[in-house]
Structure formats: structure tokens, C-alpha cells
Amino acid sequence: MESTNFFRFLLIFLSGALLLLFTWIHLPYASPSSNTDFLDCATNSPWCTSRNRFLFKKPATVNILKKPPRLTRHHHESDVPHHPLDPLTIRELNKVRKILSSHQLFKSSPFALHSVVLEEPDKSLVLKWQKGDPMLPRNAAVVARVNGQSHVLTVDMDTGEVNVQEANPLSGYPTMTMEDMTSATWAPLSNADFNRTIIERGVDLKDLACLPISLGWYGTKEENRRLIKVQCYSMEGTANFYMRPIEGLTVLLDMDTKRVVEITDKGKTIPIPKAANTDYRYSSQGVNQEKKLINPISIEQPKGPSFTVEDDHMVKWANWEFHLKPDPRAGVIISRARVQDPDTGEMRNVMYKGFTSELFVPYMDPTDAWYFKTYMDAGEYGFGLQAMPLDPLNDCPRNAYYMDGVFAAGDGSPYVRSNMICVFERYTGDIGWRHAESPITGMEIREVRPKVTLVVRMAASVANYDYIVDWEFQTDGLIRIKVGLSGILMVKGTSYVNMNQVPGQENLYGTLLSENVIGVIHDHFITFYLDMDIDGSDNSFVKVNIQRKRTSPGESPRRSYLKATRNVAKTEKDAQIQLKLYDPSEFHVINPNKNTRVGNPVGYKVVPGGTAASLLDHDDPPQNVEHLQITKYGSLHITGPRSGQVGYLFTRVMVKTLSQDRPIENKDIVVWYTLGFHHIPCQEDFPIMPTVSSSFDLKPVNFYESNPILGLPPNVEKDLPVCKPSDTA
């Protein structure tokens, strides 16, 4: 008996070691040390090893790009902040870590730092600050777990003072750390019943790949415990292990103790899908790699790009300037976006801050292994933490500039996510404006202007799914925010290999994509926080209804016409919008205190793109979606009605009616816009999805006195490069 227990212990130990090694090498959730090709190391960081402590030349303070930038890594240890909104530097993160290590709260108890970011100064102070002024005080906002409790702290880096706020115990738990996610994938291997189940399914433990899956919130029984669910796959024969689920096997795990709470296995009769035709890598396609459908294409800029990046974070291009920084939760934050007026030369305020607030992905399968899959990808996993280094020439074009993210690991030590953001100019042959005069006028006029734009891009790989987020700035003052969906579907194993086997009334909850593989129907809702400051912070929200009106008898041969009726929202409840096809409206953010020459209030409008409404029952926990919401300026994230879930501490859930219903007319207000996708998978999504995109616009409306790009010059042949074969050397 003792011998049996010894060998069982040995098996568990070896299995855990193997999976930990696999996780370290392969899993997309792996800690920063899992792929040193993707990371630069900060001094004293535990992620660093001697083989990747290199010294890289720091770029000049003003990065004026005259040639296509080479992908050189930057040594960030000497970075200093130049702007009040600059992210925490490596020096500052190390200082925060040192201050906390000597604080009484952290001295004798185990702890993890789930978020360490800049606590931004008051907006009024930032708006007054100008380059050359003394730097505003630098504080760090910290979310920590100490001895099983969540804490919110502010660290004054000048005085070393730490201010501790206790978090509401019912407000959920902070974003998972990389260490949380990694350890959760191998923790089940310490459970003999789990190992036995895996082996009975015919999976070799060395081929096991597991993912930590947030469990949503479906009742108070799940509160007051930091729980995660773990589901596993077989990676035998393919890099695309997502297509080989061990269906029906779910492990409920306590994240604090790393102990298995419950194992559910309701899929023993469901085979694991075959690995054939699932590998998506180019080297595995068996195609003639010399044959290409299209010839290479590249934008050449012989005079260099038109944009500059000053002091590492201030982007200036054409008539735009804005502050750009990576963020572990939001991914990309755009701040202090201003555009130059063509008539006065004045830099005018458009947006104080914009970022991705949350990504909500509910799946439409109510069965035991699927009902809880209602991911909040930003709040639970960290959208920026999952941002992968961008691939030059493929993620971003040849003329791109790259920016790194500097984040804190669970113990507070800094690490660098290299090439997390790219910035580039784009010209795809679009037209800025044009007019050709008709021959009947006898006037030979043909005036056309090309449209060149500036793009800020980030791509996050949140396990199987890849999200591409673009902020695109146009010379006419428009900002386009676009989200692309790609990557790999979250699929379900099935016993069916052909639709002719499926009984007529059986609901698959998705589409049969391949033998034994179902792509489950799901939604994506991406909510953006947009603090619009149109020529100042005091703005109003106007809903411009387009209504059909009947003509009076005898008034006109026409029976009806359309009229625009403007309604200024007085309170937050007045500004909750659900888009309706047969109740069209425009949504304006105006400055009621400033008018154009002819008396219109200056403004911007939110132009919805392809979007989707949540169709779930109103009493269903995942039903929390508004298309558009206006709130009074305040906290960056609104806590939603679901408490207890991992990632729900300070997470903005899809906006619900705010009980305060604060006044918002002529106030500092924030726009929350939700872009939506309904996704019914199809076979073209197997084994990896072609990118599907949707966008919305922030467009000037009476902001300028006239067309702001009338003075834009046309292209002429002499200004364009002539490429020769030797030019490509």
C-alpha cells in the first residue's frame, strides 16, 4: 500500500513538473518569462535571466523617424517621466515595490500585486500643465491581495507614504496576475482524481494543455471565494490544441489555496477531435511557398514619416497631437487629443481620455461545461497584459514605429512587453474629398485629395481569441475606433462527424465545423470610455432624432418629410441609448458655451458602426448591455451588479441604469460606447478565423467653420518615389 502511494505521489509530482514546463514554454497565459524573445528585462526582475540582460541604445528624446524603423529593443532603465500622464517607469515601479516591502501590511503575510499603475493627477491640474512646468506629484495606484484580502492603496513616491483603503468585500476580486493564470493551469495535477480522469480519457499527461476560465457570477454561493474554472485540451499532433477539447471536464479551483474544489466530468462518451488539418502555421500547410497570390506591397516614404514621437509618449502628426501610453488593463490609452484649427492655428481640445474599458464575451450554450463562459477580458485577464508583441510587416507595415509597455509582475518587479503598440501612417487609395465638374458646364475642373491617416494599433491574444484595436486619426478631425476579431474559436467537442447524424430537433448551440467539433454561438461587446472635452470640459449630450412629419393638406405635393429634433439630456438616465433601425438618431457631444460664426454650438458626434444588441432575457445575469451611455465625469470604471467574480473589482460592467441619475447638462461628461458582434461560427472560421472588423466614428459636427481640409494639397508625381530593384536591398 505504501509503495502504491509512493508511486502515485511520484506520478503526480512528475505530471505537475511536466505541465509546469509546458505552461512555461507554450501557454498564451504564461508568465513574462515564458518567452524571452518577447520581453526586455528590467534590472532585478525575477523574469530576467543572464542570457537576456542586454544593453540597448536609448532613442533620442524626440524620435523623428526619417527611415523605416528597425525593430531594436530599448533599454528602459533610465527612462524618466516627461508628462503628468506618462506611465510608471522601471525606476518608479522598483521604488513602489521597495516602499511596499517595508510597509506593515506586507511584512509578514503573503501578498500579490494585481495592478500597479500611475494614479493620474486631477484632470484640472493636467489641463493647466504645460511642457517645461515642474512635474506634477507622481503617485502609484495599487491593487493588492494580502493574506486573502483585497486592498486598494495609493503610494506617494515623493514621501513614501502609503494610503490604504479597504475594498468592499462584495465588489469582487482584482484582475488575475500572470502568476495566477499560470499556476491555475497546473494546480489540478496535484489531484489524483483529476490525473486519473485525464488518463482514462486517453490523454497522455505530457500532451495536456489547460486554461484558467473565469466562472462568471450566478449566485451568492460563489461569493467570498476567489474561484476559477479550469478546462483542458490535448496538444498531441498540433499546435492548435484549442481544437482538441476534453469535452465536459471542468475543474473548480480555489485560486488562493490552489486546491481543487470540485471536478465535473459529463463528457466521457465524447471523443477528442482529431489533430488533422488543425495546425494553422504556414510551415504546416503543405503549399508551394514560392507561389504567391499577390505581390509584396509596401508604402515608401522617402522623406520619412510625417509624425513624430516626442518624449516617448507625445505623438504629433499633421494637425493632431495626443498622449499615448500602454496600460496593463486597457491596452492603449489615448489622452489629451487635440486638433489644430485651420483658420486660427489654435490647438483645440477634442478628447481628454479614451480607452477600451471592457470586452464582454457571453457564450450561448446553457449546458454545464459552457453556461458560465461570460468573459470580461479586460477586467479578468488584463487586455494590456495579454497584448502580444506585434509582428513587423504583418501586424504593422514597414513604416511603423513601435512602443513598449512597462508593467509590474505579481511581486511588483517591472518587466517590459516589447513592441506592444505600433504607430503608422496609412494610405489605401481612399479619397479625402473630390469633385469633378460636369461637361455640361464647360468647366474643366477635377479636384481630388488623397486620404492619409495615422493609426495606433494594439493586438491582444486573450487565450484563443485575438483582438486588434485601431485608433485612426484623420486630417478632417475624425477619429475612427476599429476592433478586429481573429484567432481561434472556443469550440465544443461532440460525437457527431456529419450533420446527417444530428436529430432534427437537437440544439447544437452552434455550428458543426469539422468532425467532432462545434463552434458555439457567442457575442462580443467592446465598451469604450470616451471623455470628450469639446473646446473645454463642460459639455452637453444631445440626441438628434430624425422624425417623419406629415405635410399639411395643400401645403405640398409631398405627403411627408424628415425633421431633426434636438433633445438635450438633463440627467444620466436621459442619455441611455439603445440603437433602433426605425428610430434613427444622431448623438452629439456639444459645448453649449461656444458657437460657430453662424451660431451653432461646436461639437462632435458618435457615429455608430456595425453593432449588436444583447438578446438575452433581462433577468439573465449576462444581460448588462447598453449601446451608448453618458455619465458625469468621475471614476474610470463603474462597478456592475455582479459581485464576487474574479476581475470584478473596479471592473466596468456593461452599463446599467445608474441609481444616482446625476445631472449632465453643461457638465464634464463621459461617453461609454459599446461596439457589438453576434458571431455564428462557420466552417471558414476553422481552424483559425479570418479577421472580422467593425468600427465607430467620432466626427466633428459644426466644430469647424468650414471643410477643414480644403487646403490639403493633391499628390503630384514628382513627390512620389520611383522604386527600383536595387532600392529593396
C-alpha positions in Angstrom: 0.0 0.0 0.0 2.8 2.4 0.9 4.5 1.5 -2.4 1.3 2.3 -4.3 1.0 5.7 -2.5 4.7 6.5 -3.3 4.3 5.8 -7.0 1.0 7.8 -7.1 2.9 10.7 -5.4 5.7 10.3 -7.9 3.3 10.3 -10.8 1.6 13.5 -9.6 4.9 15.2 -9.0 6.3 14.4 -12.4 3.0 15.3 -14.1 2.9 18.6 -12.4 6.5 19.3 -13.3 5.9 18.4 -17.0 2.8 20.6 -17.2 4.5 23.4 -15.5 7.3 23.1 -18.0 4.8 23.0 -20.8 3.0 26.1 -19.5 6.3 28.0 -19.2 7.1 27.3 -22.8 3.7 27.2 -24.6 0.7 28.7 -23.0 -0.5 32.1 -24.1 -1.2 32.9 -20.4 2.4 32.1 -19.4 4.2 34.5 -17.2 6.5 37.1 -18.8 9.5 34.7 -18.5 7.7 32.2 -20.8 9.1 33.8 -24.0 12.2 35.9 -23.6 12.1 36.8 -27.3 9.1 38.9 -26.5 10.4 40.7 -23.4 13.1 43.0 -22.4 14.2 42.6 -18.8 14.4 45.2 -16.1 17.2 45.1 -13.6 16.4 42.9 -10.6 13.4 41.5 -12.2 12.8 37.8 -11.4 11.7 37.3 -15.0 15.2 38.1 -16.2 18.0 35.6 -16.9 21.6 36.3 -17.7 21.1 35.4 -21.3 18.7 38.2 -22.0 20.2 41.1 -20.0 21.3 43.2 -22.9 22.0 46.9 -23.1 20.2 48.7 -25.9 20.8 52.2 -27.0 18.1 54.5 -25.8 16.4 56.6 -28.5 16.7 60.3 -28.6 14.2 62.4 -26.6 12.5 63.3 -29.8 12.1 60.3 -32.1 11.9 61.9 -35.6 11.7 59.0 -37.9 13.4 59.5 -41.2 13.8 55.9 -42.2 11.7 52.8 -41.7 12.5 52.0 -38.1 14.3 48.8 -37.4 12.9 46.6 -34.6 15.5 47.4 -32.0 14.7 47.0 -28.3 15.1 49.8 -25.9 16.7 49.8 -22.5 14.1 51.4 -20.3 16.0 51.5 -17.0 17.0 55.2 -17.4 13.5 56.4 -18.5 12.1 59.3 -16.7 8.6 60.8 -16.9 8.2 63.9 -19.1 4.4 64.4 -18.9 2.0 64.0 -15.9 0.2 61.2 -17.7 3.4 59.2 -18.6 3.1 55.6 -17.3 5.3 54.5 -14.3 8.9 53.9 -15.3 11.1 51.0 -14.3 12.7 53.2 -11.6 9.3 54.2 -10.2 8.0 50.6 -10.2 11.1 49.5 -8.3 10.6 52.4 -5.9 6.9 51.4 -5.3 8.0 47.8 -4.7 10.6 49.0 -2.1 8.1 51.2 -0.3 5.5 48.5 -0.1 8.0 45.9 1.1 8.7 48.0 4.2 5.0 48.7 4.9 3.5 46.9 7.8 0.7 45.3 5.7 3.2 43.5 3.5 5.9 42.5 6.0 4.6 39.2 7.5 1.9 38.0 5.1 1.9 36.5 1.6 0.8 39.1 -1.0 0.4 39.7 -4.7 0.2 43.0 -6.6 -2.5 42.7 -9.1 -2.2 46.2 -10.5 0.5 48.9 -10.2 -0.2 51.9 -12.4 0.1 55.6 -12.3 -2.6 57.3 -10.2 -3.2 60.1 -12.6 -3.3 63.7 -11.2 -6.5 65.6 -11.1 -7.8 66.5 -14.5 -7.8 70.2 -13.7 -4.1 70.1 -12.9 -3.2 68.2 -16.1 -5.1 70.6 -18.2 -3.1 73.5 -16.8 0.2 71.8 -17.1 2.5 72.8 -20.0 5.8 71.4 -21.1 8.6 73.0 -19.2 6.5 73.2 -16.0 7.6 71.3 -12.9 6.4 67.7 -13.0 3.2 67.1 -11.0 3.4 64.8 -8.0 3.8 61.1 -9.0 1.6 58.6 -7.1 1.0 54.9 -7.8 -2.4 53.3 -7.6 -2.0 49.7 -6.3 -4.5 46.8 -6.0 -3.1 44.1 -3.8 -4.1 40.8 -2.3 -2.6 40.3 1.2 -3.4 37.3 3.3 -6.5 36.5 1.3 -7.9 40.1 1.4 -8.1 42.7 -1.4 -6.7 46.2 -0.7 -6.6 49.5 -2.7 -3.6 51.6 -2.0 -2.0 54.9 -3.1 1.7 55.2 -2.9 3.3 58.7 -2.8 6.6 58.2 -4.5 8.0 61.5 -3.1 7.2 61.0 0.5 7.0 57.2 0.7 3.5 57.5 2.3 1.1 54.6 1.7 -2.6 55.3 2.0 -4.7 52.0 2.4 -8.4 51.8 1.5 -10.3 48.6 2.3 -12.2 47.3 -0.7 -15.8 46.4 -0.4 -15.9 42.6 0.2 -18.8 42.2 -2.2 -17.2 44.1 -5.1 -15.4 41.1 -6.4 -11.8 40.4 -6.9 -8.9 42.1 -8.8 -7.7 41.1 -12.2 -5.7 37.9 -12.2 -2.0 38.2 -12.3 0.1 36.3 -14.7 1.2 34.1 -11.8 -2.5 33.4 -11.0 -3.2 32.3 -14.5 -0.1 30.1 -14.9 -0.4 28.4 -11.5 -4.1 27.7 -12.1 -3.2 25.6 -15.2 -1.0 23.1 -13.3 -2.7 23.1 -9.9 -5.3 20.4 -10.9 -2.3 17.9 -11.4 -2.0 17.7 -7.6 -5.3 16.0 -7.5 -5.2 12.2 -8.1 -8.8 12.0 -9.3 -8.1 14.6 -12.0 -5.0 12.7 -13.2 -6.9 9.5 -13.3 -9.7 11.2 -15.3 -7.2 12.5 -17.9 -5.6 9.1 -18.4 -9.0 7.4 -18.7 -9.8 9.9 -21.5 -6.7 8.6 -23.4 -4.7 11.7 -23.0 -1.0 11.5 -22.1 -0.2 14.0 -19.3 2.7 15.3 -21.3 0.2 16.4 -24.0 -2.1 18.2 -21.6 -2.9 21.9 -22.0 -5.2 23.7 -19.6 -6.7 27.1 -19.4 -8.0 29.2 -16.5 -11.5 30.3 -17.3 -13.4 32.9 -15.3 -16.6 31.4 -13.9 -19.0 34.4 -14.1 -21.4 35.1 -11.3 -24.6 33.1 -10.9 -25.5 33.4 -7.2 -24.2 34.3 -3.7 -22.9 30.8 -3.1 -19.9 31.8 -5.3 -19.1 34.9 -3.3 -16.3 35.4 -0.8 -14.1 32.8 -2.5 -11.7 33.5 -5.3 -12.6 30.7 -7.7 -11.6 29.8 -11.2 -12.6 27.0 -13.6 -10.0 25.0 -15.5 -10.7 23.2 -18.7 -8.2 21.2 -20.7 -7.2 20.1 -24.2 -4.9 17.6 -25.9 -2.0 19.2 -27.8 -0.9 15.9 -29.3 -0.2 16.3 -33.0 -1.0 20.0 -33.3 -0.1 23.5 -32.1 -3.8 24.3 -32.2 -4.8 22.4 -29.0 -8.0 24.6 -28.8 -9.5 22.3 -31.5 -8.9 19.3 -29.3 -11.1 19.9 -26.2 -11.5 17.3 -23.5 -15.2 18.0 -23.5 -17.3 18.1 -20.4 -14.4 18.0 -17.9 -14.4 21.1 -15.7 -12.3 21.7 -12.6 -13.4 24.3 -10.0 -10.3 25.6 -8.3 -9.7 27.8 -5.3 -7.2 30.4 -6.6 -5.9 31.3 -3.1 -5.2 27.7 -1.9 -4.7 26.2 -5.4 -6.9 23.3 -4.3 -9.5 21.5 -6.4 -12.9 22.2 -5.0 -14.9 20.1 -7.5 -14.4 18.0 -10.6 -17.3 17.7 -13.1 -17.0 15.2 -15.9 -20.0 14.8 -18.1 -18.3 14.2 -21.4 -16.8 10.7 -21.1 -18.6 9.5 -24.2 -17.4 12.4 -26.4 -14.3 11.7 -28.4 -11.4 14.2 -28.5 -11.4 15.7 -32.0 -8.5 14.6 -34.3 -5.5 16.8 -34.9 -5.6 16.5 -38.7 -6.0 19.8 -40.5 -6.0 21.9 -37.3 -2.5 23.4 -37.5 -2.6 27.0 -38.8 1.1 27.7 -39.1 2.4 28.5 -42.7 5.0 25.8 -42.5 2.3 23.2 -41.9 0.1 24.0 -44.8 1.9 21.9 -47.5 1.5 24.6 -50.1 4.0 25.8 -52.7 5.6 28.5 -50.7 7.2 30.0 -53.8 3.7 30.7 -55.3 2.0 33.9 -54.0 -1.4 35.2 -54.8 -0.3 38.8 -54.5 3.0 40.5 -55.0 4.6 42.3 -52.0 3.3 45.7 -51.2 4.7 48.5 -49.1 4.3 52.2 -48.5 7.5 54.1 -49.2 8.2 57.5 -47.6 11.5 58.9 -49.0 11.2 61.9 -46.8 10.4 59.9 -43.7 7.1 59.6 -41.8 5.1 62.7 -41.1 4.6 62.0 -37.4 7.0 62.4 -34.5 7.0 60.8 -31.1 8.3 63.3 -28.5 9.5 62.3 -25.0 8.5 58.7 -25.8 4.7 59.3 -25.5 3.6 62.5 -27.2 2.5 61.8 -30.8 2.3 64.7 -33.3 1.0 64.2 -36.8 -0.4 66.6 -39.4 -3.0 68.7 -37.4 -3.2 66.2 -34.4 -1.3 65.7 -31.2 -2.1 63.3 -28.3 -0.5 61.5 -25.5 -0.2 57.7 -26.0 0.6 55.1 -23.4 0.3 51.3 -22.9 -1.8 50.1 -19.9 -2.0 46.6 -18.4 -5.8 46.6 -18.2 -7.0 48.8 -21.1 -4.1 48.1 -23.5 -3.9 51.5 -25.1 -4.9 54.9 -23.6 -5.2 58.0 -25.7 -5.1 61.2 -23.7 -5.2 65.0 -24.4 -6.2 64.5 -28.1 -6.2 68.0 -29.7 -6.6 69.1 -33.3 -5.4 72.3 -34.9 -7.9 74.7 -36.3 -7.0 75.5 -39.9 -8.3 79.1 -39.6 -6.8 80.2 -36.3 -3.9 77.8 -35.9 -5.2 77.1 -32.3 -4.8 73.6 -30.9 -8.4 72.7 -29.8 -9.4 70.1 -27.2 -11.4 67.1 -28.5 -10.9 64.2 -26.1 -9.3 64.1 -22.7 -9.1 60.3 -22.5 -10.2 57.3 -24.5 -9.6 53.6 -23.9 -11.1 50.1 -24.1 -13.0 49.8 -20.9 -14.2 46.2 -21.2 -14.6 43.3 -23.5 -17.6 41.1 -22.6 -18.0 37.8 -24.4 -21.0 35.6 -23.4 -21.4 32.2 -24.9 -24.8 30.8 -25.9 -24.6 27.3 -24.6 -26.6 26.7 -21.3 -25.1 23.2 -20.7 -22.9 22.5 -17.6 -19.5 23.0 -19.2 -20.5 26.2 -21.0 -23.1 28.3 -19.3 -20.6 30.2 -17.2 -18.5 31.4 -20.1 -19.2 35.1 -20.0 -15.7 36.5 -20.2 -14.8 40.1 -19.1 -11.4 40.0 -21.0 -10.1 43.4 -19.7 -11.2 43.2 -16.1 -10.5 39.5 -15.6 -7.4 38.9 -17.7 -6.0 42.4 -18.4 -6.3 43.4 -22.0 -2.9 45.0 -22.0 -1.3 42.1 -20.1 -2.4 39.8 -22.9 -1.1 42.2 -25.6 1.4 40.3 -27.7 4.5 41.8 -29.4 3.5 42.9 -32.8 4.9 41.2 -35.9 6.7 43.7 -38.2 5.5 43.7 -41.8 2.4 41.6 -40.9 0.8 43.2 -37.8 2.1 46.6 -38.8 3.5 47.9 -42.1 7.1 48.7 -42.8 6.9 52.4 -41.9 5.6 51.7 -38.3 7.1 53.0 -35.1 6.9 50.7 -32.0 6.2 51.4 -28.4 6.9 49.1 -25.4 4.8 48.5 -22.3 6.4 48.5 -18.9 4.3 46.6 -16.3 4.6 45.1 -12.9 4.7 41.4 -12.1 2.9 39.9 -9.1 5.7 40.7 -6.8 5.9 44.3 -8.1 9.1 43.9 -10.1 8.9 45.5 -13.5 9.1 43.8 -16.9 8.8 45.1 -20.5 6.3 44.0 -23.1 8.3 44.8 -26.2 6.7 46.3 -29.4 3.2 46.3 -27.8 1.9 49.2 -29.8 2.7 50.4 -33.3 2.0 53.8 -34.9 2.0 54.3 -38.7 0.6 56.3 -41.5 -1.8 54.6 -43.8 -2.8 55.3 -47.4 -5.0 52.7 -49.0 -6.1 54.8 -52.0 -9.1 56.3 -50.2 -10.3 59.8 -51.1 -10.3 62.7 -48.7 -12.7 64.8 -50.9 -13.3 65.2 -54.6 -15.3 67.0 -57.2 -15.2 66.8 -61.0 -17.3 69.3 -62.9 -19.9 68.0 -65.4 -19.1 68.6 -69.1 -22.3 70.4 -69.5 -20.9 73.4 -67.5 -17.9 73.8 -69.8 -15.7 74.0 -66.8 -12.8 71.5 -66.8 -12.4 71.0 -63.1 -11.2 67.8 -61.4 -10.2 68.3 -57.8 -9.3 65.3 -55.6 -7.4 64.9 -52.4 -6.0 61.6 -51.1 -6.8 60.4 -47.6 -3.8 59.6 -45.5 -4.5 58.7 -41.8 -2.5 57.9 -38.7 -3.1 54.6 -36.9 -2.3 53.5 -33.4 -2.6 49.7 -33.1 -2.5 47.0 -30.5 -3.3 43.3 -30.7 -4.2 41.2 -27.6 -4.2 37.4 -27.6 -6.6 36.5 -24.8 -6.0 32.8 -25.0 -7.8 31.6 -28.1 -9.1 34.9 -29.4 -7.1 37.8 -30.9 -8.4 41.3 -30.7 -6.9 44.1 -32.9 -7.8 47.6 -31.8 -7.1 50.6 -34.0 -7.4 54.3 -33.2 -7.3 56.0 -36.6 -6.9 59.8 -36.8 -7.9 61.7 -40.0 -6.9 65.2 -41.1 -10.6 66.2 -41.3 -10.8 65.8 -37.5 -12.5 62.4 -37.5 -11.3 59.7 -35.1 -12.2 56.1 -36.1 -12.1 53.3 -33.5 -12.0 49.9 -35.0 -12.0 46.4 -33.5 -10.9 43.3 -35.4 -11.6 39.8 -34.3 -9.4 36.9 -35.3 -7.6 34.0 -33.6 -9.2 30.7 -32.8 -12.8 29.8 -31.8 -13.7 28.4 -28.4 -15.1 25.0 -29.6 -17.1 22.2 -28.1 -16.4 18.5 -28.6 -19.2 16.4 -30.0 -19.9 12.8 -31.0 -21.2 13.9 -34.4 -19.0 13.9 -37.5 -21.7 14.9 -40.0 -24.9 16.9 -39.8 -26.9 13.9 -41.1 -26.3 12.3 -37.7 -27.9 15.1 -35.8 -31.6 14.5 -34.8 -33.8 17.2 -36.3 -34.8 18.9 -33.0 -31.4 18.7 -31.2 -29.8 22.1 -30.5 -26.1 22.1 -31.1 -25.8 25.7 -29.7 -23.6 26.4 -32.7 -22.3 25.1 -36.0 -20.6 21.7 -36.8 -17.3 23.0 -38.2 -15.4 19.7 -38.6 -15.6 16.1 -37.4 -16.4 16.2 -33.6 -16.1 20.0 -33.4 -18.8 22.5 -32.8 -18.2 26.3 -32.9 -20.5 27.7 -30.2 -22.6 30.9 -30.9 -21.4 33.9 -28.8 -21.4 37.7 -28.7 -18.6 40.2 -28.3 -19.3 43.6 -26.7 -16.4 46.0 -26.6 -17.1 49.1 -24.5 -15.1 52.3 -24.9 -14.6 55.0 -22.3 -14.5 58.4 -24.1 -14.0 61.5 -22.0 -14.9 64.1 -24.6 -13.8 67.7 -23.9 -15.0 69.7 -26.9 -13.2 73.0 -26.5 -13.4 72.6 -22.8 -14.7 70.2 -20.1 -18.2 71.5 -19.7 -20.2 69.7 -22.4 -23.8 68.5 -23.1 -25.2 65.4 -24.8 -27.8 66.0 -27.5 -29.9 63.3 -29.1 -30.9 64.5 -32.5 -34.0 62.5 -33.5 -34.8 62.1 -37.2 -38.6 62.0 -37.3 -41.2 61.7 -40.1 -43.6 64.6 -40.4 -46.7 64.8 -42.5 -47.3 67.9 -44.6 -50.5 69.9 -44.1 -53.3 69.5 -46.6 -52.5 71.6 -49.7 -49.1 72.5 -48.4 -47.1 70.5 -50.9 -47.3 67.6 -53.4 -45.2 65.7 -50.9 -47.0 63.8 -48.2 -44.2 63.7 -45.7 -40.6 64.8 -44.9 -38.0 64.2 -42.3 -37.2 66.6 -39.5 -34.4 66.8 -37.0 -35.5 67.3 -33.4 -32.8 68.1 -30.8 -33.2 67.0 -27.2 -30.5 67.9 -24.6 -30.1 65.2 -22.0 -30.7 66.6 -18.5 -29.6 63.6 -16.4 -27.7 60.3 -16.9 -31.0 58.3 -17.3 -32.0 60.6 -20.2 -28.8 59.5 -22.0 -29.2 55.7 -22.1 -29.4 54.7 -25.7 -30.5 51.5 -27.4 -30.0 51.9 -31.2 -33.1 51.2 -33.3 -33.2 50.9 -37.1 -36.6 52.6 -37.4 -35.9 55.3 -34.8 -32.7 56.8 -36.2 -30.8 59.5 -34.3 -27.6 61.3 -34.2 -25.7 61.6 -30.9 -23.9 64.9 -30.4 -21.5 66.0 -27.6 -21.5 69.8 -27.8 -20.0 72.7 -26.0 -23.1 74.9 -25.2 -20.8 77.7 -24.2 -19.1 78.2 -27.6 -20.8 78.7 -31.0 -19.6 78.9 -34.6 -19.8 82.1 -36.6 -23.4 81.4 -37.6 -24.5 80.3 -34.1 -24.3 76.5 -34.0 -22.7 75.0 -30.8 -19.4 73.3 -31.6 -19.4 69.6 -31.2 -18.5 66.0 -32.2 -20.9 63.2 -32.8 -20.7 59.5 -32.2 -21.4 57.7 -35.4 -22.3 54.1 -34.7 -20.9 51.4 -36.9 -22.0 47.7 -37.2 -23.2 46.9 -33.7 -25.3 44.2 -32.0 -27.9 44.3 -29.2 -27.9 41.7 -26.4 -30.9 39.5 -27.0 -30.8 37.7 -23.6 -33.6 37.8 -21.1 -33.5 40.8 -18.8 -33.2 38.5 -15.7 -30.2 36.6 -17.2 -27.0 37.5 -15.3 -25.0 38.3 -18.5 -27.7 40.7 -19.7 -26.0 44.1 -19.0 -25.5 45.9 -22.3 -26.4 49.4 -23.4 -25.2 50.7 -26.8 -24.4 54.2 -25.5 -24.4 55.8 -22.1 -23.4 59.2 -20.8 -22.2 59.7 -17.2 -20.9 62.5 -15.3 -17.1 62.6 -15.1 -15.7 60.6 -12.2 -14.3 57.1 -11.7 -12.9 55.3 -14.7 -14.8 52.1 -14.0 -18.3 51.5 -12.9 -18.9 48.5 -10.7 -21.7 46.4 -12.0 -24.4 44.3 -10.3 -22.4 41.1 -10.4 -20.2 40.8 -7.4 -17.8 38.0 -6.4 -16.4 37.2 -9.8 -12.6 37.3 -10.4 -11.8 40.5 -12.2 -14.9 42.4 -11.0 -13.0 44.7 -8.5 -13.2 48.1 -10.2 -14.3 46.5 -13.4 -16.8 48.4 -15.6 -19.6 46.0 -16.4 -21.8 46.9 -19.3 -23.6 50.0 -18.1 -26.8 49.6 -16.2 -29.1 52.3 -15.0 -27.3 54.4 -12.5 -29.3 55.0 -9.4 -27.8 58.4 -8.8 -29.1 59.8 -12.1 -26.8 62.8 -11.8 -27.3 66.0 -13.9 -25.1 66.1 -17.0 -26.2 69.2 -18.9 -23.2 71.6 -19.4 -21.1 69.3 -17.2 -17.9 67.3 -17.6 -19.3 64.1 -19.1 -18.1 60.8 -20.3 -19.4 58.8 -23.3 -19.5 55.0 -23.0 -20.0 53.4 -26.4 -20.4 49.6 -26.9 -19.4 48.0 -30.2 -21.1 44.6 -30.6 -20.8 41.5 -32.7 -23.1 38.5 -32.9 -20.9 35.5 -34.0 -22.5 32.4 -35.5 -19.4 30.4 -36.4 -19.0 28.9 -39.9 -16.6 26.5 -41.5 -14.4 29.3 -42.8 -13.6 30.0 -39.1 -11.9 26.6 -38.8 -9.2 26.1 -37.8 -8.4 29.8 -37.4 -10.6 32.9 -38.2 -10.1 35.4 -40.9 -10.3 38.8 -39.3 -13.8 40.4 -38.9 -13.9 44.1 -38.1 -16.3 46.8 -37.1 -15.9 50.4 -36.1 -17.5 53.6 -35.0 -16.5 57.2 -35.5 -16.1 60.4 -33.5 -16.8 63.0 -36.1 -16.8 66.8 -36.0 -20.2 68.4 -36.2 -20.1 72.2 -36.5 -16.7 72.0 -34.9 -15.1 73.9 -37.8 -16.3 76.9 -39.7 -16.0 75.0 -43.0 -14.3 72.0 -44.5 -11.0 71.8 -42.6 -9.0 70.0 -45.3 -9.7 72.4 -48.2 -6.0 73.4 -48.0 -4.8 69.8 -48.3 -2.5 69.6 -51.4 -3.0 67.0 -54.1 -0.4 64.3 -54.8 1.9 65.1 -57.7 4.2 62.6 -59.5 7.4 64.4 -58.7 6.9 64.0 -54.9 6.5 60.2 -55.1 9.3 57.7 -55.0 10.3 55.6 -58.0 11.2 52.1 -56.7 13.9 50.0 -58.4 15.1 46.5 -57.6 18.2 48.0 -56.1 16.1 50.0 -53.7 15.0 46.9 -51.9 18.5 45.9 -50.8 
